[in-house]
Amino acid sequence: MEFNQKFLIVKDNESKEIRYFDYDKVNGYNLFSKGNTHFEDAINVDRIIIIKPTFIEKIATKKMNQKFQNFINMVSAVCEIDDEDESGECYEIVLDEANKLRMEIINKYKKYISEEKLKLVMKKIEILEDELKLRKNVLISSLEQKEKSVKRGK
């Protein structure tokens, strides 16, 4: 027998009560718990809905910046190992990740963050993409030059 009750805990200095609240109809930012961390003698929470707009923007911005920072780390790792990779495959993988990050930001965070922050992050991704494409083209042209010089020499 499973209970499907929904409650909102309201912190108020005057009255300390729990009110019934149907949160399926509330528009807000959903946060889900990580992993399977359940404690005995505690309230286990699987999902939190944030309703306050300023707090939603802060949380969404923080999550978006974290994903962008992971992308920057990936780009810097590829730029460091470009001497070892002669095929340019790493650049293709990171360019695909850039496209994936762009779509994820648009789909998940667009309605929660300001237009200015969204444009700024998109511009940063575009700049990194252009740099990766440039490095890939330089690598391919240098490989072609090596192949031409090897063919001329023989």
N, C-alpha and C positions, 0 to 999 in steps of 0.2 A: 504494500500500500504506500504509494508515493504521494507526497504533498506537493502541490504546485501553487504555492502562495507567493505573492510578491509584496514586498514591504519597502518603505522608504523610512530611513531613520533620520529624523529631524533633530538637530542639536539646537536647543533653545534653552536659555537660562531659566525661563519662567516655567516651562512645562517639559518634562522628560517623558515623552511617549513615542510609541511606534505607530505610525499611521499606515493604513492600507493604501497601496499605490500600484496602479497597473503600468509598469514601465515598458510594455510592448508598444505603447502609443507615443512614447516620448522620443523626440528627435535629439540625439546627442552623440557623443563619441564613445564607441565601445572599446573597452580594454578587457582582455581575457587573461586568465592566470597562466603562468608558465608551468609546464610539466605537471607532475602529479604530487604536489606538495600539500598534503592534508595533515592537520595536527589534531590530536585528540583534545577534547575539552576546549575547542575553539570553534569559531564560526568559519566555515570554509566558503570562500567566495570564488565562483567560477568566472563571473563577468561583472564588470563595473561600467555603468553608463555615466559619463560626465556631462552635466547639463550647462554649467556656467561657461559662457562663450570665451571669456578671457583665459580661463584655465584650459579649455579645449585647444585654443590657439597655441598656448605654451607647450602643451603635451605633444600636439601634432608637429609643431616646429622642431621640438627636441627629437622626436622619432625620425623626422625627415632629415635632419642634420646628421643623425647617427648613420643612416643609410648612405647619405652622401659622403660622409667621412670614410666609410668602408669602401666606397667606390674609388675615392681618391687614393686610398692605400693600395687598391688593386692596380690603379694606373701607375703609381710610382713603382710598384713591384715589376710591372711589365717593362717600364722604361729602364729599370736597372738591369734586366736580363736580356735586353734586345740584342746584345752581342752574341749570345748563345743561340738564340732562335733565328735561324736564317730564312725560315719559310714565311714568317709574318702571321702565323696562326694565333699567337697570343694577342696580337692587335685585333684580329677579328673577334676573338672571344670577348675582349674588353669592350669593343664597340657594340657588340650584342648586349652586354651588361648595361651599357649606357642607355641604349634604347629601352631595355627592360626597366631601368630605374626611372626614366622619364615617364613611361606609361604608368608605373606604380605610383609615382608622385601625383600624377594627374588624377588617377582613379581613386586613390585613398585620401589624399590630403588637400585636394583643390578646394573643396567646400569648407574646410576648417581653417585654412590659413589666409592671410591677406594676399591680394593680387600682387602687391609689390614684392613680397617674399617669394612668391611663386615665380615671378618673372626673373628675379635675381638667381634663383637656383637653376632655372632652365638655361639662363645665359651662361652660368658656370659650366653646366654639363655640355653645352654647345662648344664652349671654348676648349674644354678637355677633349671632346670628340674631334675637333679640328686639328688639335695638336697630335692626337693619335693617328689620324688619317695622314697628316704630313709626315710623321715618322715612318709610317708604313710605306708610303710612296718613296721616301728616301731609301729605305731598306730594299725595296723592290728594284729601284733604279740602280743601286749599287750592285745588286746581284746580277742584273742584266749586263752591267759594265764588266764585271768579273767574267761572265760567260763569253762576252765578245772578245775580251783580251786573251782568254784561254783558246778560243777558236782561231784567232789570228796567229798566236804563237806556234800552233802545230801546223 
